Amino acid sequence: MDRPAGQRLVHSHTGTFAAAGHPMVGIVLAASLSVAGGLLLAAQRGSAPSPAVDGATHARADRSLLRGAVVVLMGLNLALGVFFGAMQVSVTAFVVEHGAPGAAAPIFAVSNCSGLLAGWLYGLRRWRVAPRYNCLRRPMH
């Protein structure tokens, strides 16, 4: 059975592969892109800080990532991942349950465009304080 032209197109979004009836392709593509991106980021050394030259040794506790601000950021990152993952699953399930699976793409497009617009408008904002004081209670040194 020949598929319509729209279904023959290969889209870069992994959800498209899953919605087209090929869930393994979407999962493998998402995992491959995640691993490849992580490896490329790990291999990039241009932004690494220069080694300390004062010869002072740091205690293991000072280098731990499990401190206040980092734990908060990890929790926020986890919450965002759960939110966006739940949105993908729940919107897709909702439109499929209501017999309109093709409606998922426009819903996701509107959602993504609204996020882009919000980010753009936020970027246009003129701040009254210096950037170093913007998100911090104390200045960076």
C-alpha positions as CSV (number, residue, x, y, z in Angstrom):
1,M,0.0,0.0,0.0
2,D,1.5,3.3,-1.1
3,R,1.4,6.1,1.5
4,P,0.4,9.7,0.8
5,A,3.2,12.1,-0.1
6,G,3.1,13.8,3.4
7,Q,3.9,10.5,5.1
8,R,6.8,9.8,2.9
9,L,8.7,12.9,4.0
10,V,11.4,12.3,6.5
11,H,11.2,14.9,9.3
12,S,14.0,15.6,11.7
13,H,11.7,15.6,14.8
14,T,11.7,12.3,16.5
15,G,8.1,12.5,17.5
16,T,7.2,12.5,13.8
17,F,8.8,9.1,13.3
18,A,6.9,7.7,16.3
19,A,3.6,9.2,15.1
20,A,4.2,7.7,11.6
21,G,4.2,4.2,13.0
22,H,8.0,3.8,13.5
23,P,8.5,4.3,17.3
24,M,11.9,2.5,17.3
25,V,13.3,4.9,14.7
26,G,12.3,7.8,16.8
27,I,13.8,6.4,20.0
28,V,17.0,5.4,18.3
29,L,17.3,8.8,16.6
30,A,16.7,10.6,19.9
31,A,19.2,8.4,21.7
32,S,21.8,8.8,19.0
33,L,21.5,12.6,18.8
34,S,21.7,12.8,22.6
35,V,24.8,10.6,22.8
36,A,26.5,12.4,19.8
37,G,25.7,15.8,21.2
38,G,27.0,14.9,24.6
39,L,30.3,13.5,23.2
40,L,30.8,16.5,21.0
41,L,30.2,18.8,24.0
42,A,32.6,16.7,26.2
43,A,35.3,16.8,23.5
44,Q,35.1,20.6,23.2
45,R,37.8,22.1,25.4
46,G,37.8,25.8,24.2
47,S,35.8,27.0,27.2
48,A,37.5,25.0,29.9
49,P,39.0,27.2,32.6
50,S,42.8,27.4,32.9
51,P,44.4,25.2,35.6
52,A,45.0,26.8,39.0
53,V,48.5,28.1,39.3
54,D,48.6,28.9,43.0
55,G,49.4,25.3,43.9
56,A,46.6,25.2,46.4
57,T,44.9,21.9,46.7
58,H,41.2,21.7,47.1
59,A,39.5,19.3,49.4
60,R,37.2,16.8,47.8
61,A,34.2,18.4,49.5
62,D,34.9,21.7,47.8
63,R,34.7,20.1,44.4
64,S,31.5,18.2,45.0
65,L,28.7,19.0,42.6
66,L,26.1,18.1,45.3
67,R,25.9,21.6,46.7
68,G,23.0,24.0,47.0
69,A,22.8,25.8,43.7
70,V,23.8,22.8,41.6
71,V,21.3,20.6,43.3
72,V,18.6,23.2,42.6
73,L,19.6,23.4,39.0
74,M,19.6,19.7,38.7
75,G,16.1,19.6,40.2
76,L,14.8,22.3,37.8
77,N,16.3,20.5,34.8
78,L,14.6,17.3,35.9
79,A,11.3,19.1,36.3
80,L,11.6,20.7,32.9
81,G,12.4,17.3,31.3
82,V,9.4,15.7,33.0
83,F,7.1,18.6,31.9
84,F,8.1,18.5,28.3
85,G,8.1,14.8,28.1
86,A,4.6,14.7,29.7
87,M,3.4,17.3,27.2
88,Q,4.5,15.2,24.3
89,V,2.8,12.1,25.6
90,S,-0.4,13.7,26.8
91,V,-1.0,15.9,23.7
92,T,-0.4,13.0,21.4
93,A,-2.6,10.7,23.5
94,F,-5.4,13.4,23.6
95,V,-5.5,13.9,19.9
96,V,-5.3,10.2,19.1
97,E,-8.1,9.5,21.5
98,H,-10.3,12.2,19.9
99,G,-9.6,10.7,16.4
100,A,-7.5,13.5,15.1
101,P,-3.8,12.4,15.3
102,G,-2.9,15.0,12.6
103,A,-3.8,17.8,15.1
104,A,-0.8,17.0,17.2
105,A,1.6,18.8,14.8
106,P,-0.2,22.1,14.8
107,I,-0.6,22.0,18.6
108,F,3.1,21.4,19.0
109,A,3.9,24.1,16.5
110,V,1.7,26.7,18.3
111,S,3.3,25.7,21.6
112,N,6.8,26.0,20.3
113,C,6.2,29.3,18.5
114,S,4.7,30.8,21.6
115,G,7.9,29.8,23.5
116,L,10.1,31.3,20.8
117,L,8.0,34.5,20.9
118,A,8.2,34.7,24.7
119,G,12.0,34.2,24.6
120,W,12.4,36.8,21.9
121,L,10.3,39.3,23.9
122,Y,12.2,38.6,27.1
123,G,15.5,39.2,25.2
124,L,14.2,42.6,24.1
125,R,13.8,43.7,27.7
126,R,16.1,46.5,28.8
127,W,17.5,45.8,32.2
128,R,18.0,48.5,34.8
129,V,20.9,46.8,36.6
130,A,24.1,45.4,35.3
131,P,24.0,41.8,34.0
132,R,26.2,40.6,36.8
133,Y,23.5,41.6,39.3
134,N,20.5,40.5,37.3
135,C,20.0,37.0,38.7
136,L,22.2,37.1,41.7
137,R,21.8,38.5,45.2
138,R,25.5,39.2,45.4
139,P,27.9,40.2,42.7
140,M,30.1,37.7,40.8
141,H,33.8,38.0,41.5
